[in-house]
Amino acid sequence: MIFFCQNNSWAISVPSDKQFACETLAQRAFAYGAYGIQIDGNDLFASYKATKDAMARAKEGKVTFIEAITYRIGDHTTADDARRYRDPAILESWKKKDPLIRLRKYLESKGAWSDARQTALEARAKEYVSQVVKNAEGIEAPTNDDIFDYTFATLPEELEIQKRTMRTSGLGQRPEQESLNAR
């Protein structure tokens, strides 16, 4: 088993280092008999290596916990305004560590990437996404029965009743019991 923790440095609106006493979450793995490792979660190569090693351990029946340190650039939810509790200077410093920008700079330094290749890839991606959206829009809308029909091999009795009545309450499922509640 592999646990991959994307530690984005926040526990909703509280810095994650105030949420736990240990220096790293990866340390906690050892208390459970698992191997723990902390990596730079914005480094594609570190993430790949740690995951590949964890897969090898998993095939041997061993458990790995990978803590990938990154940063939550956006708000936690649409109801959140992270500007109230985050230092803008820290946010800006993390934006410079964007994994896509880092990878592109690395590949460019090795002569393996260019503006022309980037433009071509973006055009291909745009075409691909457009086709996926078109295909998805062509899929027949699900019916109310689909959740029942495609979740269980044999539908349990209580869900069979729920499917037939489209109600979850006992009264809604068995209207004949209504007189029991009228006093």
C-alpha positions in Angstrom: 0.0 0.0 0.0 1.2 3.5 -0.8 -0.1 6.6 1.0 0.7 9.8 -1.0 0.1 12.9 1.1 0.1 16.2 -0.8 1.1 18.4 2.2 0.0 21.8 0.9 1.1 23.5 4.2 -2.4 24.3 5.3 -5.1 22.7 7.4 -8.0 24.8 6.0 -7.0 28.2 7.4 -4.3 27.2 9.9 -0.7 26.4 9.0 -0.2 22.7 9.1 2.8 23.0 11.3 0.5 24.2 14.1 -1.7 21.1 13.6 0.9 18.5 14.6 3.9 18.4 17.0 6.2 16.3 14.9 8.6 17.9 12.4 7.3 16.0 9.4 4.2 13.9 8.7 6.5 11.3 7.1 7.9 10.6 10.6 4.5 9.3 11.7 4.8 6.4 9.2 7.5 4.7 11.3 5.1 4.5 14.3 2.8 2.3 12.2 5.6 0.1 10.9 5.6 1.8 7.5 8.4 3.5 5.6 8.1 7.3 5.5 9.8 9.8 3.2 9.4 13.5 2.7 10.0 15.0 -0.7 9.7 18.2 -2.6 6.2 17.8 -4.0 6.9 20.4 -6.7 9.8 18.3 -8.1 8.5 15.9 -10.8 11.6 13.8 -10.6 11.6 13.5 -6.8 7.9 12.5 -6.9 8.5 9.9 -9.6 11.5 8.4 -7.8 9.7 8.2 -4.4 6.6 6.7 -6.0 8.6 4.2 -8.1 10.5 3.1 -5.0 7.2 2.8 -3.0 5.7 0.7 -5.8 8.7 -1.7 -5.5 8.1 -1.9 -1.7 4.4 -2.4 -2.2 5.1 -5.4 -4.4 7.0 -6.9 -1.5 4.0 -6.3 0.8 5.5 -3.2 2.5 3.7 0.1 3.2 5.1 3.5 2.3 3.9 7.0 3.3 5.2 9.8 1.0 4.8 13.3 2.2 5.1 15.7 -0.8 5.7 19.2 0.4 3.9 21.8 -1.7 1.8 24.9 -1.2 -1.9 25.6 -1.7 -1.8 28.6 -4.1 -5.6 29.0 -4.2 -8.3 29.4 -1.5 -9.4 26.2 0.4 -12.9 26.5 -0.9 -15.1 29.0 -2.7 -16.2 30.3 0.7 -12.6 30.9 1.8 -10.5 34.0 1.5 -6.9 33.0 2.1 -5.8 36.6 2.0 -7.1 37.0 5.5 -4.6 34.5 7.0 -1.7 34.1 4.5 1.4 36.2 4.1 1.4 37.4 0.5 5.2 37.3 0.3 5.2 33.5 1.1 2.5 33.0 -1.5 4.6 34.8 -4.2 7.7 32.8 -3.3 5.8 29.5 -3.8 4.4 30.7 -7.1 8.0 30.8 -8.3 8.3 27.1 -7.4 5.5 26.0 -9.8 6.3 22.5 -10.9 5.4 23.0 -14.5 7.6 26.1 -14.8 10.4 24.3 -13.0 10.2 21.3 -15.4 10.0 23.5 -18.4 13.1 25.4 -17.4 15.0 22.2 -16.7 14.0 20.7 -20.1 15.0 24.0 -21.9 18.4 23.9 -20.1 18.9 20.4 -21.5 17.8 21.5 -25.0 14.8 19.2 -24.8 12.1 21.9 -24.9 11.4 25.1 -26.8 8.7 27.8 -27.3 7.8 26.0 -30.6 7.3 22.7 -28.9 5.3 24.4 -26.1 3.0 26.0 -28.7 2.5 22.7 -30.6 1.7 20.9 -27.3 -0.8 23.5 -26.2 -2.5 23.3 -29.6 -2.7 19.5 -29.4 -4.0 19.7 -25.9 -6.7 22.2 -26.8 -7.8 19.9 -29.6 -7.8 16.9 -27.4 -9.8 18.6 -24.6 -12.3 19.9 -27.2 -12.9 16.3 -28.4 -13.2 14.9 -24.9 -15.8 17.6 -24.0 -17.7 16.9 -27.2 -17.7 13.2 -26.4 -18.8 13.8 -22.8 -21.6 16.0 -24.0 -22.8 13.2 -26.2 -23.2 10.7 -23.4 -26.7 10.0 -22.4 -27.7 11.5 -19.1 -27.9 9.1 -16.2 -31.3 8.0 -14.9 -32.3 7.9 -11.3 -32.1 4.1 -11.4 -28.4 4.1 -12.5 -27.0 4.5 -9.0 -28.9 1.4 -7.9 -28.4 -0.6 -11.1 -24.6 -0.2 -11.3 -23.5 -0.2 -7.7 -24.4 -3.6 -6.4 -24.4 -7.0 -8.0 -27.5 -7.8 -6.0 -29.4 -4.8 -4.6 -30.0 -5.1 -0.8 -33.7 -5.1 0.2 -33.7 -1.6 1.8 -32.2 -0.1 -1.4 -34.7 -2.0 -3.5 -37.4 -0.3 -1.6 -35.6 3.1 -1.9 -35.3 2.6 -5.6 -39.0 1.7 -6.0 -40.2 4.6 -3.8 -37.3 7.1 -4.4 -37.6 7.9 -0.7 -35.2 7.2 2.2 -37.5 7.6 5.1 -39.5 4.7 6.5 -42.8 6.6 6.1 -42.0 7.5 2.5 -41.0 3.9 1.7 -44.1 2.4 3.4 -47.0 4.8 3.1 -49.3 2.3 4.7 -47.7 3.1 8.0 -48.8 6.7 7.9 -51.8 5.9 10.2 -49.3 4.9 13.0 -48.1 8.5 13.2 -51.5 10.2 13.2 -52.6 10.6 16.8 
